[in-house]
């Protein structure tokens, strides 16, 4: 089972502000990037929409 603060693809910290009680009132980094739907569809169905990918696995590091 994946934790909300871990990337479901690699298990690394995902830097999700919504998963951290100290920053839950701030928008997550993923709100300001464009993630290719194919990246999300590549995840097993049971891991989708449970927690943020990390920027590396979301393939958006250049957008940050």
Number of C-alpha atoms within 10 A of each C-alpha: 7 12 13 18 21 20 24 25 20 12 13 14 16 23 19 23 18 18 17 13 8 9 12 12 10 11 12 16 16 20 8 10 16 11 17 11 9 8 12 17 10 10 14 10 9 9 14 15 11 15 19 26 29 24 21 14 18 20 15 15 11 8 11 9
